[in-house]
């Protein structure tokens, strides 16, 4: 399922990023790589998605969040 539809408070594992190399590299530089565990802090229907990853908070736009596949 895409990260964009995960409700706040859940922990999920990143499975894949369905995007071009540019975005994949950008997300990888932030630590978003397959296998990493992510906690969703905030995820409203019309705002950014805020996640916690290894002690850091990352804000992702809706478009990016839809390209990140999690379980």
Secondary structure per residue as TSV (DSSP state, phi and psi in degrees):
chain	resnum	aa	ss	phi	psi
A	1	X	-	360.0	150.5
A	2	X	B	-73.0	147.0
A	3	X	G	-58.0	-29.6
A	4	X	G	-62.6	-19.5
A	5	X	G	-106.4	4.5
A	6	X	-	-79.9	132.3
A	7	X	-	-76.9	154.2
A	8	X	T	-61.0	144.4
A	9	X	T	97.2	-12.1
A	10	X	-	-90.7	149.6
A	11	X	E	-105.3	133.7
A	12	X	E	-136.0	165.4
A	13	X	E	-114.0	132.0
A	14	X	E	-72.6	127.8
A	15	X	E	-101.7	-46.8
A	16	X	E	-159.9	162.9
A	17	X	E	-122.7	115.0
A	18	X	-	-93.6	78.0
A	19	X	S	-153.9	175.0
A	20	X	-	-72.1	173.2
A	21	X	H	-61.4	-36.0
A	22	X	H	-60.0	-50.8
A	23	X	H	-69.4	-38.9
A	24	X	H	-59.3	-43.1
A	25	X	H	-65.7	-40.7
A	26	X	H	-62.8	-45.1
A	27	X	H	-68.7	-37.6
A	28	X	H	-62.4	-37.0
A	29	X	H	-66.0	-21.5
A	30	X	T	-90.9	-1.0
A	31	X	T	96.9	1.9
A	32	X	-	-86.8	89.5
A	33	X	-	-127.6	154.6
A	34	X	T	-54.0	135.4
A	35	X	T	100.6	-16.8
A	36	X	-	-78.0	145.5
A	37	X	E	-91.9	135.2
A	38	X	E	-124.7	138.3
A	39	X	E	-107.3	126.9
A	40	X	E	-85.3	116.0
A	41	X	E	-90.5	-40.9
A	42	X	E	-147.7	135.6
A	43	X	E	-156.8	87.4
A	44	X	-	-94.9	167.1
A	45	X	S	-69.6	-25.2
A	46	X	S	-126.7	12.8
A	47	X	S	-122.5	-174.4
A	48	X	-	-72.0	163.5
A	49	X	E	-101.3	125.2
A	50	X	E	-110.9	125.2
A	51	X	E	-125.0	157.7
A	52	X	E	-112.2	133.8
A	53	X	E	-145.2	113.3
A	54	X	T	51.4	43.3
A	55	X	T	84.6	-0.2
A	56	X	E	-113.7	151.3
A	57	X	E	-104.0	135.2
A	58	X	E	-126.2	132.5
A	59	X	E	-103.9	125.1
A	60	X	E	-119.2	138.6
A	61	X	-	-69.9	162.4
A	62	X	H	-58.7	-42.0
A	63	X	H	-60.5	-43.8
A	64	X	H	-65.0	-43.4
A	65	X	H	-62.1	-31.5
A	66	X	H	-72.6	-20.4
A	67	X	H	-89.8	-6.6
A	68	X	E	-98.3	118.9
A	69	X	E	-97.1	128.5
A	70	X	E	-130.1	164.7
A	71	X	-	-126.9	360.0
